[in-house]
């Protein structure tokens, strides 16, 4: 095989590897987009709750304790609820949070890819509306 063909094969394999990692991690190539659909999927069964006393697990520099209780605002600035449980994968990477879905009492899982932190207002925002919460997976643990 020529050097040129070997280099092309290497570049192709590297591109496939990067694409595979991005698909597995939900990476979107930049800041998380509140309305993202494919990257907003999480495997709820693979998640575990993280204690508020965990000091090594953070999300963009925010501790689990500081995440809990943070307001989540949805479409039209309506309050969807407060973060109740912080969920991480097997590598202790925070992937989702739970909110109480209101009157149903259901605790729903909201992927972090659907949330954006507003440091000025100290809230998370999303394009979800209150009536969208019932379509999210339920956290039953």
C-alpha positions as CSV (number, residue, x, y, z in Angstrom):
1,X,0.0,0.0,0.0
2,X,1.3,3.4,-0.9
3,X,2.1,6.0,1.7
4,X,-0.7,8.2,0.4
5,X,-3.3,5.4,0.7
6,X,-2.1,4.5,4.2
7,X,-2.5,8.1,5.2
8,X,-6.0,8.3,3.7
9,X,-6.9,5.1,5.5
10,X,-5.6,6.4,8.8
11,X,-7.6,9.7,8.4
12,X,-10.7,7.8,7.6
13,X,-10.3,5.5,10.7
14,X,-9.6,8.5,12.9
15,X,-12.8,10.3,11.6
16,X,-14.9,7.2,12.3
17,X,-13.5,6.9,15.8
18,X,-14.2,10.5,16.6
19,X,-17.8,10.2,15.2
20,X,-18.3,7.0,17.3
21,X,-17.2,8.7,20.5
22,X,-19.4,11.8,19.8
23,X,-22.4,9.5,19.3
24,X,-21.7,7.6,22.5
25,X,-21.2,10.6,24.7
26,X,-23.9,12.8,23.1
27,X,-21.3,15.3,22.1
28,X,-22.7,17.9,19.7
29,X,-19.5,19.7,18.8
30,X,-20.1,22.7,21.1
31,X,-22.2,24.0,23.9
32,X,-25.2,21.9,24.7
33,X,-28.3,23.0,22.8
34,X,-31.6,23.0,24.9
35,X,-33.6,21.8,21.9
36,X,-31.2,19.1,20.8
37,X,-33.1,15.8,20.0
38,X,-30.6,13.0,19.3
39,X,-28.0,14.2,21.8
40,X,-30.7,14.6,24.4
41,X,-31.3,10.9,24.7
42,X,-30.0,9.2,27.8
43,X,-30.1,5.5,28.9
44,X,-32.0,6.0,32.2
45,X,-31.2,2.4,33.3
46,X,-27.4,3.2,33.1
47,X,-27.7,6.2,35.4
48,X,-27.2,6.4,39.1
49,X,-28.0,9.1,41.7
50,X,-25.0,11.1,43.0
51,X,-24.9,12.1,46.6
52,X,-24.9,15.8,47.4
53,X,-21.8,15.0,49.5
54,X,-19.8,13.9,46.4
55,X,-17.0,16.4,46.1
56,X,-15.3,15.1,43.0
57,X,-18.3,15.0,40.7
58,X,-19.1,18.4,39.2
59,X,-21.0,19.8,36.2
60,X,-19.2,22.8,34.6
61,X,-17.6,23.5,38.0
62,X,-20.8,23.2,40.0
63,X,-21.0,20.7,42.8
64,X,-23.8,18.2,43.1
65,X,-25.0,20.1,46.2
66,X,-25.2,23.4,44.3
67,X,-27.1,21.7,41.5
68,X,-29.8,20.3,43.7
69,X,-32.6,22.8,44.3
70,X,-31.7,24.9,41.3
71,X,-34.7,26.2,39.4
72,X,-35.3,25.0,35.8
73,X,-37.2,27.4,33.6
74,X,-38.9,26.3,30.4
75,X,-40.5,27.8,27.4
76,X,-41.9,31.3,28.0
77,X,-39.8,31.6,31.2
78,X,-42.3,29.2,33.0
79,X,-40.9,27.5,36.1
80,X,-40.7,23.7,35.5
81,X,-39.4,22.8,38.9
82,X,-36.3,22.4,40.9
83,X,-33.5,19.9,40.4
84,X,-34.2,17.0,42.8
85,X,-31.7,14.3,41.9
86,X,-28.4,14.5,40.0
87,X,-27.7,11.4,37.8
88,X,-24.4,10.2,36.5
89,X,-23.1,7.4,34.3
90,X,-20.7,4.7,35.4
91,X,-17.8,7.1,34.9
92,X,-19.4,9.6,37.3
93,X,-20.1,12.1,34.5
94,X,-23.3,14.0,35.2
95,X,-25.7,13.1,32.4
96,X,-29.2,14.1,33.7
97,X,-31.2,15.5,36.5
98,X,-34.7,14.8,37.8
99,X,-37.6,17.2,38.3
100,X,-41.0,16.6,39.8
101,X,-43.5,16.7,37.0
102,X,-46.1,18.6,39.0
103,X,-49.6,17.3,39.7
104,X,-48.7,13.7,38.6
105,X,-46.1,13.5,41.2
106,X,-43.9,11.7,38.7
107,X,-40.1,12.4,38.9
108,X,-38.9,12.8,35.3
109,X,-35.4,12.6,33.9
110,X,-34.1,15.6,32.0
111,X,-30.9,15.1,30.1
112,X,-28.2,17.7,30.7
113,X,-28.0,18.1,26.9
114,X,-31.5,19.7,27.1
115,X,-30.4,22.2,29.8
116,X,-28.3,25.4,29.6
117,X,-27.1,27.2,32.8
118,X,-27.7,30.9,33.0
119,X,-25.2,32.1,35.6
120,X,-26.7,35.6,35.8
121,X,-30.1,34.3,36.8
122,X,-28.7,31.2,38.5
123,X,-31.2,28.9,36.8
124,X,-31.1,26.2,34.1
125,X,-33.2,26.9,31.0
126,X,-34.7,24.6,28.4
127,X,-37.1,24.8,25.5
128,X,-39.3,22.2,27.2
129,X,-42.8,23.3,28.4
130,X,-44.5,22.1,31.5
131,X,-46.8,19.8,29.4
132,X,-43.7,18.2,27.8
133,X,-42.5,16.8,31.2
134,X,-45.1,14.0,31.1
135,X,-43.4,12.6,27.9
136,X,-40.0,12.3,29.6
137,X,-38.8,9.0,31.2
138,X,-39.7,8.5,34.8
139,X,-37.1,8.1,37.5
140,X,-38.3,5.2,39.7
141,X,-35.4,4.6,42.1
